[in-house]
Amino acid sequence: MPLDADIFGAGIYTPRQAARLIGSTPQEVLRWTRGSGATESLWDAHYQFLDDTTELSFTDLIELRVVGAFRRAGVSLQAIRFAIELAEKRFSVKHPLSSMSFKVDGNEILMEALEKDGELVSLSKKNPGQKVFSQIVAQSLSDLEYEDGKSVRWRPLATPLVVIDPKRLFGAPILDDFGLQTSTIYCEYKQFNDLAYLSAIYEVPIALLSQAIKFEMALEESVTG
């Protein structure tokens, strides 16, 4: 477990928690951030320097989300690795997939990387596939908030009153105005099945509780689906 000084403001997620938030699996999360067999990790995770830990930061989480979107679109790990290397050089940043620069120019960089990948060499800039990958980049990064070019908050588009902020409750999803974890709300809703009761107990409007429940249900569906 990382030390308090190391996680303050950076967020902390287990591979299982990260996988749930991005609609992936813990095995994929570990493969992308820690490597597996002959496959090297795509980048050094934030807490890599600590022994015997697989926890991830908010920045890792956002980059994993982008990687997951690429993989679902059929982009190889090799092409993703090319894209990361190109973006690091072009933007001079350590974690380019979560940067504002990648949000703006990520499609062009991804297409350059795809052209270097033998399996997807046909996806040139003149190919309609370019539009598809442009959408992937935009959708993966459209609901993030940035400061100094770095992603600092994630507000899921379908539930904008829910926020994932590494500076609050170590990055757990919460109702923004109340600081209440969505997982807590959902667990109690499944137990009591009474929004009016929960609204009275927590002094939170039913509409906000409904957003928290909607968010958690969507996460469950992405895992079971």
Secondary structure as UniProt FT lines:
FT   HELIX           4..7
FT   TURN            8..10
FT   HELIX           15..22
FT   HELIX           26..34
FT   TURN            37..38
FT   TURN            46..49
FT   TURN            51..52
FT   HELIX           58..72
FT   TURN            73..74
FT   HELIX           77..91
FT   HELIX           96..98
FT   HELIX           100..115
FT   HELIX           118..120
FT   TURN            121..122
FT   TURN            125..126
FT   HELIX           129..141
FT   TURN            142..143
FT   STRAND          144..147
FT   TURN            148..149
FT   STRAND          150..154
FT   TURN            157..158
FT   TURN            160..161
FT   STRAND          162..164
FT   TURN            166..167
FT   HELIX           169..171
FT   STRAND          174..175
FT   TURN            176..179
FT   STRAND          180..181
FT   HELIX           182..192
FT   HELIX           195..202
FT   HELIX           206..224
//
